[in-house]
Amino acid sequence: MEFRKDSLIDVFKTYNAILEGHFLLSSGLHSDKYIQCALVLQYPKLAEKIAMLIFEEIRAVCNLWQEVSVVVSPALGGIIIGQEVARVISTFSEKQVRAIFTERDDEGKMVLRRGFQLALHDKCLVVEDVITTGKSTKEVIEVVRTYNAEVLGVCSIINRGMIEDNYFGIPYFYISKLFINTYSKEECPLCKQNIPLIKPGSRKIV
């Protein structure tokens, strides 16, 4: 299959990465579909091509990629694509761009661990796999800013259709927009049908 921006969703369908059922998203919302990017990103060549598409989205609009010194992603979903985007930017900018990730501490707060550090001079690009409400993305942005580092922009493979381009107050780039129904627990028609709820994400939801 030819890999282009307009064929991305078909690629995800080919690898059975768009799941159907009753899912609890990391935002706390319920949905009848779930995008499991890991089923595509487990193939390094596909991950590399997807990262290149993200890079092309940025390069077509502006030159901020030339300033990026660190790519920051939330664990777990953003780690692979963050690494690949950092690799592409490193290649084209001919400098070493770091790829680090945030994760949650025992209290559920998003933090940098494992010795990762940011400094005042760092210019960061936040990279996610899928963005639904933007909640975790905003948490990553806040983590970066606590180190007085600069966030140049946000990227994701897929925008689930809920986020406007100016939502974060900084440039937001994505390959494809895919609108998928989401519901609150109280309004979820799948709950009313007693369809079992599946929690596929990595965030602990209380």
Secondary structure, 3 states (H helix, E strand, C coil): CCCCHHHHHHHHHHCCCEEEEEEECCCCCEEEEEECCHHHHCCHHHHHHHHHHHHHHHHCCCCHHHHCCEEEEECCCCHHHHHHHHHHHHHHHCCCCEEEEEEECCCCCEEECCCCCCCCCCEEEEEEEEECCCHHHHHHHHHHHHCCCEEEEEEEEEECCCCCCCCCCCCEEEEEECCCCEECCCCCHHHHCCCCCECCCCCCCC
